[in-house]
Amino acid sequence: MIDIIISSGVIGLIVFLIYYHRKVFKDITESIEKNTGRGSNLHIEGPDKEYIMRVISLRMQRVSRKDILDKYLIGEHIVRDKNDGDKIIFIAEQYIKEIKAPYINECNKLIIYGLLWFLGGSLVTLIGYMAASKGGGFYIIAVGAIVYGFYDMARGIYYRIMG
């Protein structure tokens, strides 16, 4: 006969996850603010500054390159031809990459740590089950580690996609 022991502390895990979620979101927000505002390397100068800022805003709202080029840059006679518009969009996208770099790094960390927790909890459960099924006894289902790992992975993937 095999007895099952479900790892305790599920309520504590839920409280920890809520706290951790808020902390990571705050850390990501502070990291982005640090790299996009006060003391950052993102200084846009020159006559195209207004247009580049507008394109950055539109791209962050997920407006396509084609729509920005056709409706905004060429449509409002800001640029004469497609090549000039492409240059402005390219410059704006370089700034966006700089802005998002710390955010993407945090998302990658969430995915990796989540995967490690998930695999670790699954491994502990599997090894315990295999040992208990051969000789009888009990085994531990590491619910906390598995759920926490899945939660962290899902959050990292979600933030990365929505980023």
N, CA and C atoms as an extended XYZ file, in Angstrom:
489
Properties=species:S:1:pos:R:3:atomname:S:1:resname:S:1:resid:I:1 pbc="F F F"
N         0.843       -1.180        0.000 N   MET     1
C         0.000        0.000        0.000 CA  MET     1
C         0.890        1.245        0.000 C   MET     1
N         0.501        2.237       -0.807 N   ILE     2
C         1.278        3.474       -0.922 CA  ILE     2
C         0.458        4.607       -0.319 C   ILE     2
N         1.052        5.331        0.597 N   ASP     3
C         0.414        6.522        1.146 CA  ASP     3
C         0.970        7.737        0.423 C   ASP     3
N         0.115        8.731        0.218 N   ILE     4
C         0.533        9.947       -0.479 CA  ILE     4
C         0.602       11.090        0.526 C   ILE     4
N         1.708       11.818        0.514 N   ILE     5
C         1.837       13.017        1.334 CA  ILE     5
C         1.964       14.190        0.375 C   ILE     5
N         0.989       15.063        0.396 N   ILE     6
C         1.045       16.265       -0.439 CA  ILE     6
C         1.810       17.316        0.343 C   ILE     6
N         2.804       17.903       -0.308 N   SER     7
C         3.650       18.865        0.394 CA  SER     7
C         2.804       19.992        0.973 C   SER     7
N         3.092       20.311        2.203 N   SER     8
C         2.304       21.323        2.904 CA  SER     8
C         2.756       22.719        2.516 C   SER     8
N         2.030       23.686        2.993 N   GLY     9
C         2.397       25.072        2.754 CA  GLY     9
C         1.783       25.659        1.503 C   GLY     9
N         0.702       25.058        0.995 N   VAL    10
C         0.076       25.569       -0.225 CA  VAL    10
C        -0.463       26.981        0.014 C   VAL    10
N        -1.053       27.237        1.174 N   ILE    11
C        -1.573       28.585        1.470 CA  ILE    11
C        -0.402       29.570        1.561 C   ILE    11
N         0.659       29.167        2.219 N   GLY    12
C         1.848       30.015        2.278 CA  GLY    12
C         2.417       30.277        0.893 C   GLY    12
N         2.366       29.269        0.046 N   LEU    13
C         2.846       29.432       -1.328 CA  LEU    13
C         2.006       30.468       -2.072 C   LEU    13
N         0.702       30.400       -1.920 N   ILE    14
C        -0.185       31.360       -2.599 CA  ILE    14
C         0.115       32.781       -2.134 C   ILE    14
N         0.269       32.975       -0.832 N   VAL    15
C         0.595       34.296       -0.303 CA  VAL    15
C         1.951       34.756       -0.848 C   VAL    15
N         2.918       33.850       -0.869 N   PHE    16
C         4.240       34.187       -1.387 CA  PHE    16
C         4.162       34.567       -2.862 C   PHE    16
N         3.389       33.822       -3.652 N   LEU    17
C         3.269       34.106       -5.080 CA  LEU    17
C         2.683       35.489       -5.323 C   LEU    17
N         1.675       35.859       -4.538 N   ILE    18
C         1.076       37.188       -4.687 CA  ILE    18
C         2.112       38.264       -4.360 C   ILE    18
N         2.829       38.092       -3.269 N   TYR    19
C         3.872       39.049       -2.888 CA  TYR    19
C         4.958       39.099       -3.958 C   TYR    19
N         5.426       37.939       -4.389 N   TYR    20
C         6.514       37.858       -5.359 CA  TYR    20
C         6.106       38.480       -6.692 C   TYR    20
N         4.874       38.222       -7.114 N   HIS    21
C         4.363       38.791       -8.362 CA  HIS    21
C         4.424       40.315       -8.310 C   HIS    21
N         3.980       40.906       -7.215 N   ARG    22
C         4.014       42.363       -7.077 CA  ARG    22
C         5.444       42.882       -7.041 C   ARG    22
N         6.319       42.166       -6.347 N   LYS    23
C         7.718       42.591       -6.247 CA  LYS    23
C         8.399       42.557       -7.616 C   LYS    23
N         8.222       41.482       -8.366 N   VAL    24
C         8.861       41.372       -9.676 CA  VAL    24
C         8.313       42.431      -10.619 C   VAL    24
N         7.003       42.652      -10.596 N   PHE    25
C         6.412       43.666      -11.461 CA  PHE    25
C         6.973       45.042      -11.107 C   PHE    25
N         7.131       45.312       -9.798 N   LYS    26
C         7.702       46.588       -9.365 CA  LYS    26
C         9.154       46.704       -9.820 C   LYS    26
N         9.933       45.618       -9.693 N   ASP    27
C        11.328       45.628      -10.129 CA  ASP    27
C        11.438       45.883      -11.631 C   ASP    27
N        10.565       45.235      -12.407 N   ILE    28
C        10.586       45.422      -13.862 CA  ILE    28
C        10.248       46.864      -14.199 C   ILE    28
N         9.218       47.404      -13.555 N   THR    29
C         8.803       48.782      -13.817 CA  THR    29
C         9.926       49.756      -13.482 C   THR    29
N        10.570       49.572      -12.323 N   GLU    30
C        11.670       50.453      -11.928 CA  GLU    30
C        12.843       50.341      -12.902 C   GLU    30
N        13.109       49.132      -13.362 N   SER    31
C        14.206       48.928      -14.309 CA  SER    31
C        13.929       49.651      -15.620 C   SER    31
N        12.697       49.572      -16.094 N   ILE    32
C        12.337       50.257      -17.336 CA  ILE    32
C        12.421       51.765      -17.149 C   ILE    32
N        11.909       52.272      -16.030 N   GLU    33
C        11.968       53.715      -15.782 CA  GLU    33
C        13.421       54.195      -15.719 C   GLU    33
N        14.268       53.404      -15.081 N   LYS    34
C        15.683       53.776      -14.957 CA  LYS    34
C        16.336       53.861      -16.335 C   LYS    34
N        15.962       52.963      -17.230 N   ASN    35
C        16.605       52.917      -18.538 CA  ASN    35
C        15.910       53.769      -19.594 C   ASN    35
N        14.818       54.387      -19.257 N   THR    36
C        14.135       55.204      -20.262 CA  THR    36
C        14.030       56.663      -19.856 C   THR    36
N        14.358       56.960      -18.660 N   GLY    37
C        14.162       58.335      -18.210 CA  GLY    37
C        15.400       58.889      -17.581 C   GLY    37
N        15.299       59.092      -16.292 N   ARG    38
C        16.371       59.740      -15.540 CA  ARG    38
C        17.709       59.030      -15.721 C   ARG    38
N        18.675       59.773      -16.241 N   GLY    39
C        20.026       59.247      -16.368 CA  GLY    39
C        20.200       58.170      -17.414 C   GLY    39
N        19.303       58.065      -18.384 N   SER    40
C        19.419       56.998      -19.369 CA  SER    40
C        20.271       57.444      -20.545 C   SER    40
N        20.570       56.484      -21.405 N   ASN    41
C        21.335       56.754      -22.615 CA  ASN    41
C        20.429       57.165      -23.773 C   ASN    41
N        19.143       57.204      -23.566 N   LEU    42
C        18.207       57.480      -24.641 CA  LEU    42
C        17.976       58.980      -24.779 C   LEU    42
N        18.819       59.603      -25.536 N   HIS    43
C        18.669       61.031      -25.797 CA  HIS    43
C        18.468       61.200      -27.290 C   HIS    43
N        17.297       61.653      -27.658 N   ILE    44
C        16.990       61.848      -29.064 CA  ILE    44
C        17.176       63.316      -29.386 C   ILE    44
N        18.051       63.583      -30.324 N   GLU    45
C        18.337       64.967      -30.712 CA  GLU    45
C        18.103       65.123      -32.206 C   GLU    45
N        17.985       66.340      -32.642 N   GLY    46
C        17.902       66.626      -34.069 CA  GLY    46
C        16.510       67.010      -34.511 C   GLY    46
N        16.395       67.331      -35.774 N   PRO    47
C        15.125       67.822      -36.300 CA  PRO    47
C        14.023       66.761      -36.339 C   PRO    47
N        14.402       65.479      -36.328 N   ASP    48
C        13.403       64.407      -36.412 CA  ASP    48
C        12.937       63.923      -35.042 C   ASP    48
N        13.364       64.585      -33.973 N   LYS    49
C        13.056       64.135      -32.617 CA  LYS    49
C        11.557       63.937      -32.407 C   LYS    49
N        10.747       64.883      -32.799 N   GLU    50
C         9.297       64.807      -32.602 CA  GLU    50
C         8.710       63.601      -33.347 C   GLU    50
N         9.174       63.374      -34.558 N   TYR    51
C         8.644       62.284      -35.366 CA  TYR    51
C         9.069       60.931      -34.810 C   TYR    51
N        10.314       60.860      -34.365 N   ILE    52
C        10.801       59.609      -33.782 CA  ILE    52
C        10.018       59.275      -32.511 C   ILE    52
N         9.792       60.275      -31.668 N   MET    53
C         9.007       60.045      -30.440 CA  MET    53
C         7.592       59.581      -30.780 C   MET    53
N         7.006       60.151      -31.797 N   ARG    54
C         5.656       59.756      -32.226 CA  ARG    54
C         5.651       58.314      -32.736 C   ARG    54
N         6.668       57.958      -33.514 N   VAL    55
C         6.760       56.591      -34.032 CA  VAL    55
C         6.985       55.601      -32.885 C   VAL    55
N         7.813       55.961      -31.908 N   ILE    56
C         8.013       55.102      -30.736 CA  ILE    56
C         6.678       54.867      -30.045 C   ILE    56
N         5.924       55.915      -29.847 N   SER    57
C         4.616       55.797      -29.206 CA  SER    57
C         3.685       54.884      -30.004 C   SER    57
N         3.648       55.057      -31.304 N   LEU    58
C         2.786       54.219      -32.147 CA  LEU    58
C         3.231       52.754      -32.141 C   LEU    58
N         4.541       52.509      -32.201 N   ARG    59
C         5.039       51.127      -32.190 CA  ARG    59
C         4.762       50.450      -30.854 C   ARG    59
N         4.858       51.217      -29.756 N   MET    60
C         4.559       50.653      -28.437 CA  MET    60
C         3.073       50.309      -28.314 C   MET    60
N         2.248       50.963      -29.113 N   GLN    61
C         0.811       50.651      -29.144 CA  GLN    61
C         0.513       49.543      -30.148 C   GLN    61
N         1.557       48.916      -30.672 N   ARG    62
C         1.467       47.802      -31.608 CA  ARG    62
C         0.861       48.173      -32.957 C   ARG    62
N         1.094       49.403      -33.398 N   VAL    63
C         0.699       49.812      -34.735 CA  VAL    63
C         1.764       49.288      -35.696 C   VAL    63
N         1.348       48.717      -36.812 N   SER    64
C         2.299       48.094      -37.736 CA  SER    64
C         3.175       49.138      -38.425 C   SER    64
N         4.334       48.670      -38.878 N   ARG    65
C         5.266       49.543      -39.613 CA  ARG    65
C         4.588       50.146      -40.839 C   ARG    65
N         3.839       49.305      -41.560 N   LYS    66
C         3.177       49.755      -42.788 CA  LYS    66
C         2.178       50.868      -42.495 C   LYS    66
N         1.384       50.695      -41.444 N   ASP    67
C         0.399       51.730      -41.093 CA  ASP    67
C         1.082       53.032      -40.679 C   ASP    67
N         2.165       52.916      -39.908 N   ILE    68
C         2.888       54.127      -39.502 CA  ILE    68
C         3.428       54.845      -40.730 C   ILE    68
N         4.019       54.070      -41.618 N   LEU    69
C         4.604       54.663      -42.818 CA  LEU    69
C         3.530       55.294      -43.711 C   LEU    69
N         2.480       54.529      -44.005 N   ASP    70
C         1.450       55.003      -44.940 CA  ASP    70
C         0.580       56.111      -44.358 C   ASP    70
N         0.085       55.905      -43.137 N   LYS    71
C        -0.905       56.833      -42.584 CA  LYS    71
C        -0.291       58.035      -41.890 C   LYS    71
N         0.848       57.810      -41.222 N   TYR    72
C         1.404       58.903      -40.428 CA  TYR    72
C         2.531       59.636      -41.155 C   TYR    72
N         3.579       58.929      -41.505 N   LEU    73
C         4.756       59.603      -42.055 CA  LEU    73
C         4.517       60.127      -43.474 C   LEU    73
N         4.035       59.277      -44.370 N   ILE    74
C         3.789       59.724      -45.750 CA  ILE    74
C         2.429       60.423      -45.850 C   ILE    74
N         1.441       59.859      -45.157 N   GLY    75
C         0.086       60.415      -45.224 CA  GLY    75
C        -0.013       61.844      -44.733 C   GLY    75
N         0.768       62.189      -43.727 N   GLU    76
C         0.746       63.557      -43.191 CA  GLU    76
C         1.904       64.392      -43.745 C   GLU    76
N         2.526       63.915      -44.800 N   HIS    77
C         3.598       64.626      -45.507 CA  HIS    77
C         4.775       64.983      -44.599 C   HIS    77
N         5.093       64.102      -43.682 N   ILE    78
C         6.244       64.312      -42.804 CA  ILE    78
C         7.526       63.937      -43.546 C   ILE    78
N         7.461       62.878      -44.336 N   VAL    79
C         8.602       62.474      -45.165 CA  VAL    79
C         8.175       62.462      -46.623 C   VAL    79
N         9.170       62.579      -47.489 N   ARG    80
C         8.864       62.622      -48.925 CA  ARG    80
C         8.680       61.241      -49.528 C   ARG    80
N         9.504       60.294      -49.079 N   ASP    81
C         9.399       58.969      -49.684 CA  ASP    81
C         9.538       57.872      -48.631 C   ASP    81
N         9.374       56.641      -49.092 N   LYS    82
C         9.388       55.483      -48.208 CA  LYS    82
C        10.732       55.308      -47.510 C   LYS    82
N        11.831       55.586      -48.184 N   ASN    83
C        13.163       55.412      -47.590 CA  ASN    83
C        13.371       56.290      -46.367 C   ASN    83
N        12.957       57.547      -46.434 N   ASP    84
C        13.076       58.441      -45.276 CA  ASP    84
C        12.214       57.937      -44.125 C   ASP    84
N        11.019       57.475      -44.446 N   GLY    85
C        10.127       56.926      -43.422 CA  GLY    85
C        10.695       55.685      -42.777 C   GLY    85
N        11.298       54.809      -43.597 N   ASP    86
C        11.923       53.600      -43.056 CA  ASP    86
C        13.071       53.933      -42.114 C   ASP    86
N        13.817       54.982      -42.426 N   LYS    87
C        14.928       55.395      -41.554 CA  LYS    87
C        14.409       55.838      -40.190 C   LYS    87
N        13.349       56.625      -40.184 N   ILE    88
C        12.774       57.090      -38.914 CA  ILE    88
C        12.231       55.910      -38.112 C   ILE    88
N        11.542       54.999      -38.775 N   ILE    89
C        11.002       53.823      -38.082 CA  ILE    89
C        12.143       52.968      -37.529 C   ILE    89
N        13.214       52.794      -38.299 N   PHE    90
C        14.362       52.006      -37.848 CA  PHE    90
C        14.978       52.613      -36.591 C   PHE    90
N        15.179       53.923      -36.607 N   ILE    91
C        15.753       54.610      -35.434 CA  ILE    91
C        14.840       54.427      -34.223 C   ILE    91
N        13.531       54.583      -34.422 N   ALA    92
C        12.571       54.421      -33.321 CA  ALA    92
C        12.629       53.001      -32.763 C   ALA    92
N        12.732       52.012      -33.631 N   GLU    93
C        12.775       50.626      -33.165 CA  GLU    93
C        14.059       50.324      -32.399 C   GLU    93
N        15.145       50.987      -32.732 N   GLN    94
C        16.383       50.824      -31.968 CA  GLN    94
C        16.206       51.355      -30.545 C   GLN    94
N        15.539       52.477      -30.415 N   TYR    95
C        15.250       53.018      -29.079 CA  TYR    95
C        14.327       52.075      -28.307 C   TYR    95
N        13.343       51.510      -28.981 N   ILE    96
C        12.416       50.583      -28.322 CA  ILE    96
C        13.177       49.362      -27.802 C   ILE    96
N        14.119       48.838      -28.596 N   LYS    97
C        14.919       47.689      -28.152 CA  LYS    97
C        15.702       48.033      -26.892 C   LYS    97
N        16.260       49.239      -26.854 N   GLU    98
C        17.001       49.679      -25.663 CA  GLU    98
C        16.086       49.792      -24.449 C   GLU    98
N        14.882       50.277      -24.689 N   ILE    99
C        13.918       50.434      -23.598 CA  ILE    99
C        13.509       49.075      -23.054 C   ILE    99
N        13.286       48.111      -23.933 N   LYS   100
C        12.747       46.814      -23.532 CA  LYS   100
C        13.799       45.818      -23.050 C   LYS   100
N        15.066       46.090      -23.254 N   ALA   101
C        16.114       45.119      -22.916 CA  ALA   101
C        16.039       44.640      -21.464 C   ALA   101
N        15.934       45.540      -20.469 N   PRO   102
C        15.864       45.046      -19.087 CA  PRO   102
C        14.587       44.261      -18.818 C   PRO   102
N        13.520       44.647      -19.459 N   TYR   103
C        12.231       43.961      -19.304 CA  TYR   103
C        12.333       42.531      -19.834 C   TYR   103
N        12.933       42.371      -21.002 N   ILE   104
C        13.084       41.047      -21.602 CA  ILE   104
C        13.996       40.173      -20.747 C   ILE   104
N        15.052       40.761      -20.183 N   ASN   105
C        15.940       39.997      -19.301 CA  ASN   105
C        15.194       39.476      -18.079 C   ASN   105
N        14.341       40.309      -17.493 N   GLU   106
C        13.552       39.873      -16.336 CA  GLU   106
C        12.580       38.761      -16.725 C   GLU   106
N        11.980       38.875      -17.885 N   CYS   107
C        11.073       37.825      -18.362 CA  CYS   107
C        11.818       36.512      -18.560 C   CYS   107
N        12.992       36.575      -19.141 N   ASN   108
C        13.802       35.369      -19.349 CA  ASN   108
C        14.164       34.710      -18.020 C   ASN   108
N        14.487       35.520      -17.012 N   LYS   109
C        14.793       34.976      -15.688 CA  LYS   109
C        13.585       34.247      -15.112 C   LYS   109
N        12.402       34.849      -15.253 N   LEU   110
C        11.181       34.202      -14.759 CA  LEU   110
C        10.976       32.855      -15.438 C   LEU   110
N        11.174       32.801      -16.727 N   ILE   111
C        10.967       31.556      -17.469 CA  ILE   111
C        11.971       30.496      -17.017 C   ILE   111
N        13.226       30.857      -16.890 N   ILE   112
C        14.261       29.889      -16.509 CA  ILE   112
C        14.052       29.396      -15.079 C   ILE   112
N        13.846       30.320      -14.135 N   TYR   113
C        13.642       29.903      -12.747 CA  TYR   113
C        12.362       29.088      -12.604 C   TYR   113
N        11.336       29.462      -13.318 N   GLY   114
C        10.092       28.694      -13.283 CA  GLY   114
C        10.290       27.285      -13.795 C   GLY   114
N        11.024       27.167      -14.881 N   LEU   115
C        11.303       25.845      -15.442 CA  LEU   115
C        12.097       24.993      -14.451 C   LEU   115
N        13.085       25.610      -13.783 N   LEU   116
C        13.880       24.867      -12.799 CA  LEU   116
C        13.027       24.392      -11.628 C   LEU   116
N        12.160       25.256      -11.115 N   TRP   117
C        11.268       24.860      -10.019 CA  TRP   117
C        10.324       23.741      -10.465 C   TRP   117
N         9.751       23.881      -11.648 N   PHE   118
C         8.815       22.890      -12.168 CA  PHE   118
C         9.509       21.532      -12.332 C   PHE   118
N        10.675       21.535      -12.954 N   LEU   119
C        11.402       20.281      -13.162 CA  LEU   119
C        11.880       19.683      -11.839 C   LEU   119
N        12.332       20.539      -10.927 N   GLY   120
C        12.767       20.045       -9.618 CA  GLY   120
C        11.631       19.392       -8.851 C   GLY   120
N        10.479       20.040       -8.816 N   GLY   121
C         9.322       19.466       -8.123 CA  GLY   121
C         8.854       18.184       -8.781 C   GLY   121
N         8.868       18.160      -10.100 N   SER   122
C         8.458       16.952      -10.831 CA  SER   122
C         9.447       15.815      -10.566 C   SER   122
N        10.725       16.137      -10.531 N   LEU   123
C        11.750       15.129      -10.292 CA  LEU   123
C        11.629       14.532       -8.890 C   LEU   123
N        11.436       15.389       -7.883 N   VAL   124
C        11.260       14.899       -6.508 CA  VAL   124
C        10.040       13.991       -6.433 C   VAL   124
N         8.958       14.387       -7.065 N   THR   125
C         7.735       13.580       -7.062 CA  THR   125
C         7.970       12.246       -7.763 C   THR   125
N         8.589       12.281       -8.927 N   LEU   126
C         8.819       11.065       -9.701 CA  LEU   126
C         9.741       10.092       -8.982 C   LEU   126
N        10.837       10.588       -8.434 N   ILE   127
C        11.784        9.718       -7.718 CA  ILE   127
C        11.115        9.103       -6.498 C   ILE   127
N        10.378        9.916       -5.754 N   GLY   128
C         9.668        9.395       -4.587 CA  GLY   128
C         8.636        8.349       -4.964 C   GLY   128
N         7.916        8.566       -6.032 N   TYR   129
C         6.894        7.613       -6.477 CA  TYR   129
C         7.533        6.301       -6.912 C   TYR   129
N         8.636        6.399       -7.643 N   MET   130
C         9.308        5.184       -8.109 CA  MET   130
C         9.829        4.363       -6.929 C   MET   130
N        10.377        5.037       -5.937 N   ALA   131
C        10.889        4.334       -4.755 CA  ALA   131
C         9.753        3.710       -3.960 C   ALA   131
N         8.641        4.434       -3.811 N   ALA   132
C         7.516        3.929       -3.027 CA  ALA   132
C         6.791        2.800       -3.746 C   ALA   132
N         6.741        2.849       -5.058 N   SER   133
C         6.006        1.812       -5.785 CA  SER   133
C         6.752        0.475       -5.775 C   SER   133
N         8.065        0.496       -5.634 N   LYS   134
C         8.844       -0.750       -5.605 CA  LYS   134
C         8.800       -1.413       -4.233 C   LYS   134
N         8.995       -0.600       -3.201 N   GLY   135
C         9.114       -1.189       -1.876 CA  GLY   135
C         7.962       -0.849       -0.951 C   GLY   135
N         6.959       -0.131       -1.411 N   GLY   136
C         5.870        0.292       -0.545 CA  GLY   136
C         6.282        1.511        0.247 C   GLY   136
N         5.355        2.085        0.930 N   GLY   137
C         5.662        3.249        1.737 CA  GLY   137
C         4.942        4.485        1.240 C   GLY   137
N         5.574        5.600        1.410 N   PHE   138
C         4.934        6.858        1.010 CA  PHE   138
C         5.861        7.628        0.091 C   PHE   138
N         5.273        8.600       -0.570 N   TYR   139
C         6.079        9.499       -1.396 CA  TYR   139
C         5.499       10.895       -1.330 C   TYR   139
N         6.313       11.850       -1.696 N   ILE   140
C         5.922       13.257       -1.607 CA  ILE   140
C         5.548       13.770       -2.995 C   ILE   140
N         4.408       14.414       -3.072 N   ILE   141
C         4.042       15.129       -4.292 CA  ILE   141
C         4.394       16.584       -4.033 C   ILE   141
N         5.378       17.093       -4.731 N   ALA   142
C         5.882       18.451       -4.505 CA  ALA   142
C         4.991       19.455       -5.247 C   ALA   142
N         3.767       19.575       -4.784 N   VAL   143
C         2.786       20.440       -5.428 CA  VAL   143
C         3.260       21.889       -5.432 C   VAL   143
N         3.809       22.339       -4.349 N   GLY   144
C         4.237       23.728       -4.240 CA  GLY   144
C         5.264       24.088       -5.291 C   GLY   144
N         6.289       23.253       -5.428 N   ALA   145
C         7.351       23.541       -6.400 CA  ALA   145
C         6.827       23.461       -7.831 C   ALA   145
N         5.969       22.480       -8.104 N   ILE   146
C         5.425       22.320       -9.457 CA  ILE   146
C         4.530       23.498       -9.821 C   ILE   146
N         3.626       23.857       -8.926 N   VAL   147
C         2.699       24.966       -9.198 CA  VAL   147
C         3.465       26.279       -9.303 C   VAL   147
N         4.394       26.505       -8.388 N   TYR   148
C         5.183       27.731       -8.413 CA  TYR   148
C         5.982       27.830       -9.708 C   TYR   148
N         6.607       26.738      -10.106 N   GLY   149
C         7.386       26.731      -11.336 CA  GLY   149
C         6.528       26.990      -12.554 C   GLY   149
N         5.371       26.350      -12.618 N   PHE   150
C         4.475       26.574      -13.751 CA  PHE   150
C         3.995       28.022      -13.768 C   PHE   150
N         3.673       28.553      -12.594 N   TYR   151
C         3.208       29.939      -12.480 CA  TYR   151
C         4.280       30.914      -12.967 C   TYR   151
N         5.514       30.716      -12.525 N   ASP   152
C         6.606       31.603      -12.931 CA  ASP   152
C         6.868       31.510      -14.432 C   ASP   152
N         6.875       30.293      -14.963 N   MET   153
C         7.086       30.128      -16.409 CA  MET   153
C         5.977       30.819      -17.197 C   MET   153
N         4.737       30.587      -16.795 N   ALA   154
C         3.601       31.171      -17.513 CA  ALA   154
C         3.658       32.697      -17.456 C   ALA   154
N         4.015       33.226      -16.299 N   ARG   155
C         4.107       34.676      -16.154 CA  ARG   155
C         5.215       35.259      -17.019 C   ARG   155
N         6.365       34.605      -17.033 N   GLY   156
C         7.473       35.058      -17.859 CA  GLY   156
C         7.121       35.034      -19.339 C   GLY   156
N         6.468       33.973      -19.771 N   ILE   157
C         6.059       33.871      -21.175 CA  ILE   157
C         5.013       34.927      -21.501 C   ILE   157
N         4.052       35.108      -20.599 N   TYR   158
C         2.999       36.106      -20.830 CA  TYR   158
C         3.592       37.524      -20.925 C   TYR   158
N         4.460       37.869      -19.974 N   TYR   159
C         5.075       39.208      -20.009 CA  TYR   159
C         5.941       39.387      -21.258 C   TYR   159
N         6.618       38.331      -21.659 N   ARG   160
C         7.473       38.410      -22.850 CA  ARG   160
C         6.634       38.645      -24.093 C   ARG   160
N         5.508       37.940      -24.208 N   ILE   161
C         4.640       38.105      -25.377 CA  ILE   161
C         3.973       39.464      -25.370 C   ILE   161
N         3.490       39.904      -24.210 N   MET   162
C         2.742       41.154      -24.133 CA  MET   162
C         3.675       42.367      -24.071 C   MET   162
N         4.970       42.131      -23.745 N   GLY   163
C         5.970       43.140      -23.550 CA  GLY   163
C         5.905       44.272      -24.479 C   GLY   163
